[in-house]
Amino acid sequence: MMCLSAYAYFSCSITSATNVLTAARYELDITVQDGNAQTVSPQDDGSYLLTGGRYHIELRRAVSDEIAQVGYCRILIPNAADAAQQELVTASVGRIRLPDGTFKQQEPLTLTLVLPDNLKGAVSVKFVAEWGTCAAADRLQEGAEVAVRFDDSLLEQQPAQNEPLQQEQQNEQPQQEQQGEQPDTSDETEQSQTQPQTLTEQDGGTQ
């Protein structure tokens, strides 16, 4: 009697191509000009050092087929000496989709930043490109002008408007007091001038 045993071994492996997912990238070309139409160059970290005055900002989507078609800009401005920041956001820049399904090229986006004249030194302003659209209600539209406000720690204290007038009045008061203390000697001077003449006339009459 013969007994037969058989064993079968099976193995299976599944391979597939690896898909690399890359997040969308968005870049902006930024131009900053001061009130004299002089271009402000960025620092090594991409920020701009701005002092008090008006600045014309122009934002354009960078020319590249490797970046997203539409995005917006976040503008970061220090608000206080402790490095707290205030943030402004813009409307979309690039190829935007309209409600009817069509597309529109919306660029450049221009705006004006107004920094107070009594700002202490320069502040570092950063422009950060973001992919997609921003739904913030207060986003900056084309042609917007923004008067940037700062904490008092970043501002030179200006004297009150009536302070020079008060100082002038204080300076005039001692002069008036000195003039009031001086006796009026005009009558005595006239008498001293006329008295010798009277004596001379009397002497002439006796000779």
Order of alpha helices (4+ residues) and beta strands (2+ residues): beta-beta-beta-beta-beta-beta-beta-beta-beta-beta-alpha-alpha
